[in-house]
Amino acid sequence: MGNRGMEDLIPLINKLQDAFSSIGQSCNLDLPQIAVVGGQSAGKSSVLENFVGRDFLPRGSGIVTRRPLILQLVNNKAEYAEFLHCKGRKFVDFDEVRQEIEAETDRITGSNKGISPIPINLRVYSPHVLNLTLIDLPGMTKVAVGDQPPDIEHQIRDMILQFITRESCLILAVTPANTDLANSDALKVAKEVDPQGLRTIGVITKLDLMDEGTDARDILENKLLPLRRGYIGVVNRSQKDIDGRKDIRAALAAERKFFLSHPSYRHMAERMGTPHLQKTLNQQLTNHIRDTLPGLRSKLQSQLLSLEKEVEEYKNFRPDDPTRKTKALLQMVQQFGVDFEKRIEGSGDQVDTAELSGGARINRIFHERFPFELVKIVFDEKELRREISHAIKNVHGVRTGLFTPDLAFETIVKKQIRKLKEPSLKCVDLVVSELTTLVRKSGNKLGSYPRLREETERIVTTYVREREGKTKDQVLLLIDIELSYINTNHEDFIGFANAQQRNVVNKKRAIPNQVIRKGWLTLHISIMKGGSKEYWFVLTAESLSWYKDEEEKEKKYMLPLDNLKLRDVEKGFMSTKHIFAIFNTEQRNVYKDLRQIELACDTQEDMDSWKASFLRAGVYPEKDQVESEEAAPADTFSMDPQLERQVETIRNLVDSYISIVNKTIRDLMPKTIMHLMINNAKDFIHSELLAYLYSSGDQNSLMEESVDQAQRRDEMLRMYHAIKEALNIIGDISTTTVSTPAPPPVNDSWIPETSPTPQHRPASSAPPPSRPPAVRGPTPGPPTLNPIPSFVAPPIPSRPGQDPFTAPPQIPSRPARIPPGIPSRRPPGAPNRPTIIRPAEPSLLD
């Protein structure tokens, strides 16, 4: 006998799962777990079995369930069971499943009532179940027996809390009718994790074992000791029935006969019994599914909207239509040109936030890499002075010169200008490399037509290479023009008179206190002195400061820039950072007792950018000494005062003139490259690329679709129709199922606060003669906050078949029937306590 309510849900879930599978996604409904909680021999396992519709759990008196049983139900065409500890073995006979559970329990806990928190994992595959997780937990007890530990109560309680704390776990609080409900440990622990009562359902078992003349009518009607979701009474098979192999179908028939024939329960027989418990739980599953549907629907609708634009192009797609190929070729070439230009101009649709790209990288080459390379070449002080000395002597020949010779100045200046050729050509090479990368990235949108993409990239790259040669010729021409005439009348040239007056060339730095750059750098220090650490560095025209963070409140140090230079440092074997150093040319300590500080960047680009910033601040790189301290002529270092003055004068003149040339080259290089290479490439793509493509081969071969593109188009159309089908199925489920609202809150303060120790009550109270006055006669409307007895509940229906979770009219008052095990007095602390009505909250289970 299966669970009919659950079987009604199975087709809906399967349709939804199939729809999501067709679009390659998982339908993550995450159906709730169902856990049974209660005392020993309360009938927990029987309740669970009835929900599944199979007889497979161990039974008996005392503590039978001694390990948690996590039962995973899996919807499947064949019916069998599998244990996690017996992988590969399929159990078709459910009597063998029971025997295996008993054997596995004894294997861990022994045969003398021992317990263990290690769960037994069982999967039951059946066409009659939903994909659910059911949890059978050990019964709550207070006295240790057999091999049980002294703290058995705490251990079982902690074990139960591990499972029922999860918000998506429905709690069936099982209590036998012949025990004291007010002291129910199941309800106590359920209230602890579910104070709103939204996922707790009371289950009263063993109604057929109550003393003659007593019943649990007031409890089942949720009038006495109320719960928000009320109580459902069930009658399970007795041990005699189980031993006599009474099947579940016969047990359900006997249960229904009991409720229909019992005078106290016949009016609510439709709301009692295992079928109604199944219906109630299945409604909770339906509520959960319906709550999940809006999220699934919005997810599918957003996917559908994202696909519609592309699908619109494919709906009337005809691969062999020549007009389509011509139109596509024109569109692709136009799109390539627009994309190439946007990547250079920086107005692309998708801005890369991970790294510099396109025009930004070319800009960095123009204004950081190229100026840095120029400065590295020019400032080689010692070598420059030696060359000037040799030039002066060679110009004078055998004579002793009285005046500073012009020819020596021109010779040195021209030699320095010729050194500009290498960094200038290197700058062109770097820009060509970036343009080639841009062409390849812009061609990504032509991926649908591999032949077209390949031919486009080849034509444009070839053109860029042609322009590279012309650009380099023009760059060399610029330098040759500078060499052709040394203009000593330039307005920025200091002239001989000023050069003789200046013994030391003082570089003009930027405006004092002007911030040149800020950013994070790693300060490399040995482990003995504190180790490496990241700081926030601020570089100004006068100093380099570092702070704890970018708020710049806690300054760690400020280093003046006077007499500082840069030096490259090789990165360590395991290091991924790029390192450079700052040191003092006068051999003074730079920071604490360190002659140099090492600064590390994450990328080469960052390091180049920082070096360029230091150049702007007047901190220049150290020159590599090509010549070792070997035989330099003695007269190079022992100059007479007149020669020294001449060297100093020419040195100042050279420095002044080279700074003019540098400024000119730094200004003209970007302009030359932009005009002759980049702008020409853009014009070529817009005006001539299409003609080159037409002349390169057959249009049909160019516009042959890639296999991947054809698959992508078919997949997109299939996905589009599958999503529409899934949305239709979700709409069908929404219209064919009904969601029930959460019942109104009740005053459940009669449930004592959970405590790990037993609570003892005084035995001095007597049973009340009749039902409390608060439930006599109808009282429409929600409960008020006036002090009333704490066990008063909202009105409960008396008509058969009415849903206990709604609020119908109240039944007429009559003498109370109090079962012997139910406390016949107010629970402790109840008098004069106001009823607290908690607002209903949306829940995953509603």
C-alpha positions in Angstrom: 0.0 0.0 0.0 1.7 3.2 -1.1 1.2 6.8 -0.1 -1.6 8.0 -2.4 -1.0 11.7 -1.7 2.7 11.3 -2.5 1.9 9.4 -5.6 -0.2 12.3 -6.9 2.8 14.6 -6.5 5.2 12.3 -8.3 4.0 13.0 -11.9 4.2 16.8 -11.3 7.8 16.5 -10.0 8.8 14.2 -12.8 7.5 16.5 -15.5 9.4 19.4 -13.9 12.6 17.3 -13.6 12.3 16.3 -17.2 11.8 19.9 -18.4 14.9 21.0 -16.6 16.9 18.0 -17.7 16.1 18.9 -21.3 17.8 22.3 -20.9 20.8 20.8 -19.1 20.0 22.1 -15.6 19.0 20.6 -12.3 15.7 21.3 -10.8 16.8 21.9 -7.2 13.6 21.7 -5.3 15.3 20.6 -2.1 12.2 18.9 -0.6 12.0 19.0 3.2 13.2 16.3 5.5 10.7 14.6 7.8 12.0 13.6 11.2 10.0 11.8 13.9 10.8 12.8 17.5 9.4 11.2 20.7 9.9 8.9 23.6 10.7 5.3 23.6 8.0 3.0 22.2 5.9 6.0 21.2 5.3 4.5 17.7 7.8 6.7 15.8 8.9 4.0 13.5 5.4 2.9 12.7 4.4 6.5 11.8 7.4 6.6 9.4 6.6 3.3 7.9 3.0 4.3 7.2 4.2 7.4 5.4 6.4 5.3 3.1 3.8 2.5 2.8 6.3 -0.3 3.5 7.0 -2.5 6.5 10.7 -2.6 6.9 11.8 -1.1 10.3 12.6 -3.1 13.5 10.0 -3.2 16.2 9.8 -4.2 19.9 9.6 -2.9 23.4 12.1 -0.6 25.0 14.8 1.1 22.9 14.7 -0.5 19.5 16.0 2.4 17.3 19.5 2.9 18.7 21.1 4.7 15.8 19.7 7.4 13.6 18.3 6.0 10.3 18.6 8.4 7.4 16.1 7.0 4.8 16.5 8.5 1.4 13.5 7.9 -0.9 14.4 7.9 -4.6 11.8 7.9 -7.4 12.7 5.0 -9.7 11.0 2.5 -12.0 12.3 -0.6 -10.1 11.7 -1.1 -6.3 14.6 -2.1 -4.1 16.8 -0.8 -1.2 20.5 -0.1 -0.8 22.6 0.5 2.3 25.6 2.9 2.2 27.7 0.3 4.1 26.7 -2.4 1.6 27.4 -0.7 -1.7 26.5 -2.6 -4.7 24.1 -5.0 -2.9 20.4 -4.5 -3.8 17.7 -5.6 -1.3 14.5 -6.6 -2.9 12.9 -8.3 0.1 12.1 -5.7 2.8 12.3 -8.3 5.5 16.0 -8.6 4.7 16.2 -4.8 5.0 14.9 -5.0 8.6 17.3 -7.7 9.4 20.2 -5.7 8.0 19.2 -2.6 10.0 19.2 -4.8 13.2 22.6 -6.4 12.3 24.2 -3.1 11.5 22.9 -1.5 14.7 24.3 -4.4 16.8 27.6 -4.2 15.0 28.3 -0.6 16.3 26.3 -0.5 19.5 26.4 -4.1 20.7 23.3 -6.1 21.6 22.7 -4.7 25.1 20.7 -1.5 24.4 23.8 0.6 23.5 23.3 3.7 21.3 25.5 5.5 18.8 25.2 8.8 16.9 26.6 7.2 13.7 23.7 7.1 11.3 22.6 4.2 9.1 22.1 5.4 5.6 19.4 3.5 3.6 18.1 4.3 0.1 14.7 3.0 -1.0 14.1 3.1 -4.8 10.5 2.9 -5.7 8.0 4.3 -8.3 5.7 5.2 -5.4 7.9 7.7 -3.6 9.2 11.3 -4.0 12.8 12.2 -3.6 12.6 12.8 0.2 14.7 12.2 3.3 13.0 10.6 6.3 14.8 10.4 9.6 14.0 7.8 12.3 15.6 8.9 15.6 16.2 7.0 18.9 13.5 7.5 21.5 14.1 10.1 24.2 14.8 8.6 27.6 16.1 9.6 31.0 17.3 6.4 32.6 20.3 4.4 31.3 19.9 0.7 30.9 22.2 -2.0 29.7 25.3 -0.7 28.1 23.9 2.8 27.8 26.1 5.7 29.1 24.9 7.6 32.2 24.3 10.8 30.2 22.0 8.9 27.8 19.4 11.8 28.0 21.9 14.4 26.8 23.4 12.2 24.1 20.0 11.4 22.5 18.9 15.0 22.8 22.0 16.3 21.0 21.6 13.6 18.4 18.0 14.7 17.7 19.0 18.4 17.6 21.6 17.7 14.9 18.8 16.8 12.5 15.7 18.9 13.5 17.6 22.3 13.7 17.6 22.5 9.9 14.9 25.0 8.8 13.6 22.7 6.0 13.0 19.8 8.4 9.4 18.9 9.3 9.1 17.7 12.9 6.6 15.0 13.8 6.4 15.2 17.6 5.0 11.7 18.5 3.4 11.3 21.9 1.4 8.3 23.1 -2.1 9.1 24.3 -1.6 7.2 27.6 1.2 9.5 28.8 1.3 13.1 30.1 1.3 15.4 27.0 2.2 18.5 29.1 5.5 16.8 29.9 6.2 15.6 26.3 9.9 15.7 25.6 9.2 15.7 21.9 7.2 18.9 22.1 9.8 20.5 24.3 12.7 19.9 22.0 10.5 20.8 18.9 9.6 24.2 20.5 13.3 24.9 21.1 14.2 24.7 17.4 10.8 25.8 16.0 9.4 28.5 18.4 6.9 29.7 15.9 5.5 26.2 15.5 5.4 26.4 11.7 7.1 23.1 11.1 5.9 21.0 14.1 2.9 18.6 13.8 1.7 16.8 16.9 1.0 13.1 16.4 -1.0 11.2 19.1 -0.5 7.4 19.0 -2.0 4.5 21.0 -5.5 6.1 21.2 -6.8 2.5 21.3 -4.9 1.8 24.5 -6.4 4.5 26.7 -8.3 3.5 29.8 -12.0 2.8 29.3 -14.1 5.9 29.8 -11.3 8.3 28.8 -10.4 9.9 25.5 -8.1 12.6 24.0 -10.8 14.5 22.3 -9.9 17.9 23.6 -6.3 17.5 22.7 -7.1 16.3 19.2 -9.5 19.2 18.7 -6.5 21.4 19.7 -8.4 23.0 22.7 -6.3 21.6 25.5 -2.6 22.1 25.2 -2.8 23.6 21.7 -0.2 23.5 18.9 -0.1 25.9 15.9 -0.5 23.0 13.5 -2.6 21.0 15.8 -2.6 17.2 16.5 -3.4 14.2 14.4 -4.4 10.9 16.0 -3.2 7.6 14.6 -3.6 4.0 15.6 -0.6 1.8 14.7 -0.4 -1.9 14.6 0.2 -3.6 17.9 3.1 -5.9 18.5 0.7 -8.8 18.2 -0.5 -7.5 14.8 3.2 -7.2 13.7 4.0 -10.7 14.9 0.9 -11.9 13.1 2.1 -10.4 9.9 -0.8 -8.0 9.6 -0.1 -5.9 6.6 -0.4 -2.1 6.4 -3.5 -2.1 4.2 -5.5 -4.1 6.9 -4.0 -1.9 9.6 -5.3 1.2 7.9 -8.7 -0.3 7.5 -8.8 -1.1 11.2 -7.6 2.3 12.1 -10.4 3.9 10.1 -13.0 1.6 11.7 -11.7 2.7 15.1 -12.2 6.4 14.5 -15.6 6.0 12.8 -16.9 3.8 15.6 -15.5 5.7 18.6 -18.1 8.1 20.0 -15.6 10.7 20.9 -13.8 10.7 17.6 -16.4 9.9 14.9 -17.2 13.6 14.3 -13.6 14.2 13.3 -12.7 10.8 11.8 -11.9 12.5 8.5 -9.2 14.5 10.2 -7.7 11.6 12.0 -5.6 8.6 11.0 -2.6 7.8 8.9 -4.2 8.9 5.6 -4.9 12.4 7.0 -1.3 12.6 8.3 0.0 11.7 4.9 -2.3 14.3 3.3 -1.1 16.9 5.8 2.6 16.2 5.1 2.0 16.0 1.3 0.3 19.4 1.5 3.4 20.8 3.2 5.5 19.3 0.3 3.1 20.9 -2.2 3.4 24.2 -0.4 7.2 24.0 -0.5 7.1 23.1 -4.2 4.8 26.1 -4.9 7.1 28.4 -2.9 10.0 27.2 -5.0 8.3 27.8 -8.4 8.5 31.6 -8.5 12.3 31.5 -8.2 12.5 28.8 -10.9 10.1 30.8 -13.1 12.0 34.0 -12.8 15.3 32.2 -13.5 13.8 30.6 -16.7 12.2 33.9 -17.8 15.5 35.8 -17.6 17.2 33.0 -19.6 14.4 33.2 -22.2 14.8 37.0 -22.5 18.6 36.6 -23.0 18.0 34.1 -25.8 15.2 35.8 -27.6 17.3 38.3 -29.5 19.7 35.7 -30.9 16.8 33.2 -31.6 15.0 35.9 -33.6 18.0 35.9 -36.1 17.9 32.1 -36.3 14.2 31.5 -36.7 14.2 32.2 -40.5 17.8 31.0 -41.0 18.6 29.4 -44.4 22.3 28.4 -44.6 22.5 28.4 -48.4 20.9 31.8 -49.1 23.5 33.9 -51.0 21.9 37.2 -49.9 22.3 36.1 -46.3 26.0 35.4 -46.9 26.6 38.8 -48.5 24.7 40.6 -45.7 26.6 38.7 -43.0 30.0 39.4 -44.6 29.3 43.2 -44.7 28.0 43.1 -41.1 31.0 41.1 -39.9 33.6 43.4 -41.5 31.8 46.5 -40.3 31.6 45.1 -36.8 35.3 44.2 -36.9 36.2 47.8 -37.8 34.0 49.2 -35.1 35.3 46.9 -32.5 39.0 47.5 -33.4 38.4 51.3 -33.2 36.6 51.1 -29.9 39.4 49.0 -28.3 41.9 51.7 -29.3 39.8 54.7 -28.5 38.6 53.2 -25.1 34.9 53.4 -25.7 34.3 49.7 -26.0 31.0 48.1 -24.9 32.7 45.8 -22.5 35.4 47.5 -20.4 38.0 45.1 -19.1 38.4 45.6 -15.3 41.0 42.8 -14.8 43.9 44.3 -16.7 45.0 47.1 -19.1 44.1 46.4 -22.7 43.9 48.1 -26.1 44.5 51.8 -26.2 45.4 51.9 -22.5 48.4 49.7 -23.0 49.5 51.7 -26.0 49.2 54.9 -23.9 51.4 53.3 -21.2 54.0 52.5 -23.8 54.0 56.2 -25.0 54.1 57.9 -21.6 55.7 55.4 -19.2 57.8 52.8 -21.0 59.3 55.1 -23.7 60.3 58.0 -21.4 61.8 55.6 -18.9 64.0 54.0 -21.7 65.1 57.5 -22.8 66.2 58.5 -19.3 68.1 55.2 -18.8 70.2 56.0 -21.9 71.0 59.6 -21.2 72.1 59.7 -17.6 75.4 57.8 -17.5 77.4 60.4 -15.7 80.8 58.9 -15.3 81.0 57.6 -18.9 79.7 60.9 -20.2 82.4 62.9 -18.5 85.1 60.5 -19.7 83.9 60.9 -23.3 83.8 64.7 -23.0 87.4 64.7 -21.7 88.6 62.6 -24.6 86.7 64.7 -27.1 88.2 68.0 -25.8 91.7 66.6 -25.9 91.3 65.1 -29.4 89.9 68.3 -30.8 92.9 70.3 -29.5 95.4 67.6 -30.8 99.0 68.5 -30.0 98.0 72.0 -28.9 96.9 73.0 -25.4 93.5 74.5 -25.8 92.6 77.8 -24.2 88.9 77.8 -25.0 86.1 75.3 -24.8 85.8 73.8 -28.3 82.3 73.8 -30.0 83.3 70.7 -31.9 83.6 68.6 -28.8 80.1 69.7 -27.7 78.6 68.8 -31.1 80.4 65.4 -31.2 79.1 64.4 -27.7 75.6 65.7 -28.4 75.3 63.8 -31.7 76.6 60.6 -30.0 73.9 61.0 -27.4 71.2 61.7 -30.0 72.1 58.5 -31.9 71.5 56.5 -28.7 67.8 57.5 -29.1 67.3 55.2 -32.1 67.2 52.0 -30.1 64.4 53.0 -27.6 62.5 54.7 -30.4 62.5 51.5 -32.5 61.7 49.4 -29.5 58.7 51.7 -28.8 57.4 51.0 -32.4 57.9 47.2 -31.8 55.9 47.3 -28.6 53.0 49.2 -30.3 53.0 46.7 -33.2 52.7 43.9 -30.8 49.8 45.5 -29.1 48.1 46.2 -32.4 48.5 42.5 -33.4 46.9 41.5 -30.1 44.0 43.9 -30.8 43.4 42.5 -34.2 43.2 39.0 -32.8 40.8 40.1 -30.0 38.6 42.0 -32.4 38.4 38.9 -34.6 36.8 36.9 -31.8 33.4 38.0 -33.0 34.1 36.5 -36.4 34.5 33.0 -34.8 31.3 31.8 -36.4 33.1 31.9 -39.8 36.7 30.5 -39.2 37.8 31.1 -42.8 36.7 34.7 -42.7 38.4 35.3 -39.4 41.6 33.8 -40.5 41.7 35.8 -43.7 40.7 39.1 -42.0 43.4 38.7 -39.4 46.0 37.8 -42.0 45.2 40.9 -44.2 45.1 43.4 -41.3 48.2 42.0 -39.7 50.1 42.1 -43.0 49.1 45.8 -43.4 50.2 46.6 -39.9 53.6 45.0 -40.7 53.9 47.2 -43.8 53.1 50.3 -41.8 55.7 49.2 -39.2 58.5 49.6 -41.8 57.3 53.0 -42.9 56.9 54.1 -39.3 60.4 53.0 -38.3 61.8 54.8 -41.4 60.0 58.0 -40.2 61.3 57.6 -36.6 64.8 57.2 -37.9 64.3 60.2 -40.1 63.2 62.3 -37.0 66.5 61.4 -35.3 68.5 62.1 -38.4 66.9 65.5 -38.6 68.0 66.2 -35.0 71.5 65.1 -36.0 71.6 67.3 -39.1 71.6 70.6 -37.3 72.5 71.4 -33.6 70.4 74.5 -32.9 72.2 76.3 -30.1 69.9 79.3 -30.5 66.9 77.3 -29.1 65.0 79.3 -26.5 65.4 76.6 -23.9 69.2 76.2 -24.5 71.2 77.6 -21.6 74.2 78.8 -23.7 77.9 78.9 -22.9 77.7 81.8 -20.5 75.1 80.1 -18.2 76.8 76.7 -18.6 80.1 78.1 -17.2 78.3 79.6 -14.2 76.6 76.4 -13.2 79.0 73.9 -11.5 76.2 71.5 -10.7 73.2 70.9 -12.8 70.2 71.1 -10.5 67.2 69.3 -11.9 64.0 71.2 -11.7 61.5 69.0 -10.1 57.7 69.2 -10.2 55.8 71.6 -8.0 56.7 71.0 -4.3 54.3 68.7 -2.5 52.6 67.7 -5.7 51.3 64.1 -5.4 52.7 62.1 -8.3 51.4 58.6 -7.5 49.7 56.6 -4.8 49.3 52.8 -4.4 50.1 49.6 -2.6 53.7 48.3 -2.6 55.3 45.5 -0.6 58.3 46.6 1.4 60.8 43.8 1.4 62.7 43.5 4.7 64.5 40.4 6.1 62.6 38.2 8.5 65.0 39.2 11.3 63.9 42.8 10.9 60.1 42.2 10.6 59.6 40.5 7.3 57.9 41.8 4.1 54.7 43.8 4.5 52.3 45.8 2.3 52.0 49.5 2.8 50.2 52.4 1.1 52.9 54.5 -0.6 52.5 58.2 -1.6 55.1 59.7 -3.9 55.4 63.5 -4.1 57.9 65.8 -5.8 59.9 66.0 -2.6 59.4 62.7 -0.7 58.3 59.1 -0.6 56.0 58.3 2.4 54.3 55.1 3.4 51.3 54.5 5.6 49.5 51.6 7.2 46.5 51.9 4.8 44.9 54.1 2.2 43.3 56.3 4.8 46.8 57.9 5.3 46.3 58.4 9.0 49.1 56.3 10.4 52.4 57.4 8.7 55.1 54.8 9.0 58.0 56.8 7.4 58.8 59.7 5.1 61.9 59.5 2.9 63.3 62.6 1.2 64.1 62.1 -2.5 67.5 63.9 -2.5 70.4 61.8 -3.8 68.1 58.8 -4.4 68.4 56.5 -7.3 66.7 53.3 -8.6 68.2 49.9 -9.1 66.8 46.7 -10.5 66.7 43.6 -8.2 66.4 40.1 -9.4 63.4 38.3 -8.0 63.9 35.3 -5.9 63.5 31.7 -7.0 60.1 31.2 -5.4 59.0 34.9 -5.7 56.2 35.9 -8.1 56.6 39.7 -7.5 58.7 42.2 -9.5 61.2 44.0 -7.3 63.2 47.3 -7.6 65.3 49.1 -5.0 65.9 52.7 -3.9 69.3 53.7 -2.6 71.3 56.8 -1.6 74.2 57.7 -3.9 76.1 59.1 -0.9 76.1 55.6 0.8 73.8 56.8 3.6 71.2 54.6 5.2 67.8 55.0 3.5 65.5 53.5 6.1 66.6 52.6 9.6 69.9 50.7 9.2 69.3 49.7 5.6 71.4 51.1 2.7 68.6 50.4 0.3 64.9 49.5 0.5 63.4 46.9 -1.9 59.8 47.5 -3.2 57.8 44.8 -4.9 54.9 45.0 -7.4 52.6 42.2 -8.5 53.1 42.8 -12.3 55.8 44.1 -14.6 53.4 46.8 -15.7 53.0 48.1 -12.2 56.8 48.2 -11.8 57.3 50.1 -15.0 54.6 52.5 -14.0 56.2 53.2 -10.6 59.6 53.7 -12.2 58.2 56.2 -14.6 56.5 58.0 -11.7 59.9 58.2 -9.9 61.4 59.7 -13.0 58.8 62.5 -12.9 59.9 63.1 -9.3 63.6 63.3 -10.3 64.7 59.9 -9.1 66.7 58.2 -11.9 67.9 54.7 -12.5 71.4 53.7 -11.7 73.7 53.1 -14.7 75.3 49.8 -15.3 79.1 50.3 -15.3 80.2 48.6 -18.5 83.8 49.0 -17.8 85.3 47.5 -14.6 87.8 49.3 -12.5 90.6 48.3 -14.7 92.9 50.3 -16.7 91.4 53.6 -17.3 94.0 56.1 -18.4 95.4 57.9 -15.4 94.9 61.3 -17.1 91.1 60.6 -17.2 90.9 61.0 -13.5 93.7 63.5 -12.9 92.5 66.4 -15.0 94.0 69.9 -14.7 91.6 72.6 -13.4 91.1 74.2 -16.8 90.2 70.9 -18.5 87.9 70.1 -15.6 86.0 73.4 -16.1 85.7 72.7 -19.8 84.3 69.3 -19.1 81.9 70.7 -16.7 80.8 73.4 -19.1 80.2 70.9 -22.0 78.5 68.5 -19.6 76.0 71.2 -18.7 75.5 72.2 -22.4 75.0 68.6 -23.4 72.5 68.1 -20.6 70.6 71.1 -21.6 70.5 70.3 -25.3 69.7 66.6 -24.8 66.8 67.5 -22.6 65.4 69.6 -25.5 65.9 66.7 -27.9 64.3 64.3 -25.5 61.3 66.6 -25.1 60.9 66.8 -28.8 61.2 63.1 -29.4 58.9 62.2 -26.6 56.3 64.6 -28.2 56.8 63.4 -31.8 57.0 59.7 -31.3 53.4 59.1 -30.2 52.2 61.5 -33.0 54.3 59.7 -35.6 53.1 56.2 -34.6 49.5 57.3 -34.3 49.5 58.9 -37.8 51.5 56.4 -39.8 50.4 53.2 -38.1 47.3 53.3 -35.9 45.1 55.8 -37.8 46.2 54.3 -41.1 45.2 50.8 -39.9 41.8 52.1 -38.9 41.3 53.8 -42.2 42.4 50.6 -44.0 39.9 48.4 -42.2 37.0 50.8 -42.9 37.7 51.5 -46.5 39.8 48.7 -48.0 39.5 45.5 -46.0 36.3 44.4 -47.7 37.9 44.8 -51.2 40.9 42.7 -50.1 38.5 40.0 -48.7 36.6 39.8 -52.0 39.8 39.5 -54.0 41.3 36.9 -51.7 38.9 34.0 -52.5 35.4 32.8 -53.1 32.7 34.4 -50.9 31.0 31.1 -50.3 34.2 29.6 -48.8 34.8 32.7 -46.7 31.3 32.5 -45.2 31.2 28.8 -44.4 29.8 28.3 -41.0 31.9 26.5 -38.4 30.6 23.2 -37.1 30.6 24.7 -33.6 28.4 27.6 -34.8 25.9 25.2 -36.4 25.7 23.2 -33.2 25.4 26.3 -31.2 22.5 27.5 -33.3 20.7 24.2 -33.0 21.4 24.0 -29.3 20.1 27.6 -28.8 16.8 26.8 -30.6 16.4 23.6 -28.7 17.1 25.4 -25.4 14.6 28.2 -26.3 11.7 25.7 -26.9 12.7 23.6 -23.8 12.6 26.7 -21.6 9.2 27.7 -23.0 8.0 24.1 -22.3 9.3 24.3 -18.7 7.5 27.6 -18.1 4.3 25.9 -19.3 4.8 23.0 -16.9 5.4 25.4 -14.0 2.2 27.2 -15.0 0.3 23.9 -15.0 1.6 23.0 -11.6 0.6 26.4 -10.3 -2.9 25.9 -11.5 -3.4 22.2 -10.5 -2.1 22.5 -7.0 -3.3 24.5 -4.1 -1.2 26.1 -1.4 -2.6 26.3 2.2 -1.7 29.3 4.4 0.0 28.8 7.8 -2.5 28.4 10.6 -2.8 31.3 13.1 -0.4 31.3 16.1 -1.6 29.8 19.3 -0.6 30.2 22.9 1.9 27.3 23.4 3.4 28.6 26.6 2.1 25.5 28.3 5.1 23.7 26.8 7.9 24.1 29.5 11.2 25.6 28.5 13.6 22.9 27.3 15.9 21.7 30.0 18.3 18.7 30.0 17.2 17.7 33.4 13.7 16.4 34.3 11.3 18.9 35.6 9.3 17.9 38.7 5.9 19.3 39.5 4.1 19.6 42.8 1.4 17.1 43.3 -1.0 19.4 45.1 -3.3 20.4 42.3 -6.7 18.9 41.6 -8.5 18.4 38.3 -10.9 21.2 37.4 -14.5 20.2 37.4 -15.2 21.4 33.9 -13.7 23.0 30.9 -12.2 26.5 31.5 -14.7 29.3 30.9 -12.7 30.8 28.1 -13.8 28.1 25.7 -17.5 28.2 26.6 -19.5 29.7 23.8 -18.3 31.3 20.6 -15.7 34.0 20.7 -15.1 35.2 17.1 -12.0 37.0 16.0 -8.4 36.5 16.9 -7.3 35.9 20.5 -6.7 39.0 22.5 -3.8 39.8 24.8 -6.0 39.7 27.9 -4.8 37.3 30.7 -6.4 33.9 30.0 -5.5 30.3 30.9 -2.4 29.4 28.9 -3.9 26.3 27.4 -6.8 28.0 25.7 -6.7 27.5 21.9 -8.3 29.2 18.9 -11.7 27.8 17.9 -11.6 24.3 16.5 -14.0 22.8 14.0 -16.4 20.0 15.0 -17.6 19.0 11.5 -16.1 15.9 10.0 -13.7 16.5 7.1 -13.0 20.1 7.8 -9.3 21.2 7.6 -7.9 21.6 11.1 -5.5 24.3 10.0 -8.4 26.8 9.2 -10.4 28.8 11.8 -14.1 27.7 11.7 -16.8 28.5 14.2 -16.4 27.3 17.7 -18.3 24.2 19.0 -20.7 24.4 21.8 -19.3 23.8 25.3 -19.8 20.5 27.1 -18.2 18.6 30.0 -14.5 18.0 29.4 -13.2 14.6 28.8 -9.8 14.3 30.5 -7.7 11.3 29.7 -5.9 9.8 32.7 -2.4 10.6 31.4 -3.2 14.3 30.7 -2.5 16.8 33.4 -5.9 18.0 34.8 -4.7 21.3 36.0 -3.0 24.4 34.6 0.6 24.0 33.8 3.1 25.8 36.1 3.3 29.5 35.6 0.2 29.6 33.4 -2.2 31.7 35.6 -2.5 35.4 34.7 0.1 35.1 31.9 -1.1 37.0 28.7 -1.4 35.0 25.5 1.3 36.1 23.2 0.3 36.1 19.6 3.3 35.9 17.3 2.8 37.3 13.8 2.8 34.6 11.1 6.1 34.6 9.3 6.7 33.3 5.8 8.3 30.0 5.9 10.0 27.6 3.4 7.4 25.0 4.5 4.2 27.1 4.2 
